[in-house]
Amino acid sequence: MRLEKCWFCSSTIYPGHGIQFVRNDAKIFRFCRSKCHKNFKMKRNPRKVKWTKAYRQLHGKDMTKDTTFEFERKRNRPERYDRNLTEQTLKAIPLITKIRHDRLEKHISNRHKPGKRKEMEKDSKELDQDIGMLPKKLISNEVAAEKTKIKVKVVQQQTEDNAMEE
């Protein structure tokens, strides 16, 4: 079963699905659905349309550069069958998928860090501005908690050289 990729959005096209457009120079364009075909006819650039794979890769939304993707790469070179190598490869597949999943989670969390920090700063600023809207009970508890903190002043001890100069 031959699975093709959509020219516009890079999604998988299964046999019997999608639209095929052949240009005058015999270049074949395959589209997964009419949405992609219409965008192609409107001469839209897939790198500028937000829902396409090209946009997501270009703007750092998806993880694109990872060594685990090397295993899925299409190879047109015939390989000699080796039972041991095939067995090792099949055993390694679950480990590779786990590694890819972990790296993807880390990529997503790193992508969201700046937004979370900005949101926390915005929330703290809003709280400082609108502190009067909170009930007095909550404010007094916060003030009491701040008062219970003990402030200690640290003084540097004088060394013998400093003591002799005075």
Number of C-alpha atoms within 10 A of each C-alpha: 5 6 10 17 15 20 18 24 21 17 16 15 18 13 10 6 13 17 15 14 12 10 9 7 6 8 8 11 16 20 25 22 16 11 11 22 22 12 14 16 8 9 9 13 13 20 17 13 15 11 11 17 17 18 18 18 14 12 11 12 13 16 16 12 9 10 9 13 12 9 11 7 8 7 8 6 6 6 7 6 8 8 9 9 10 11 10 10 13 11 11 11 12 11 11 16 12 11 13 17 12 11 15 16 13 13 15 14 12 11 14 11 11 11 11 12 11 11 12 12 12 12 12 12 12 11 13 10 10 10 13 10 9 10 9 11 8 11 14 11 11 11 10 11 10 10 10 8 8 7 7 6 6 6 6 6 8 9 8 8 8 9 9 8 6 5
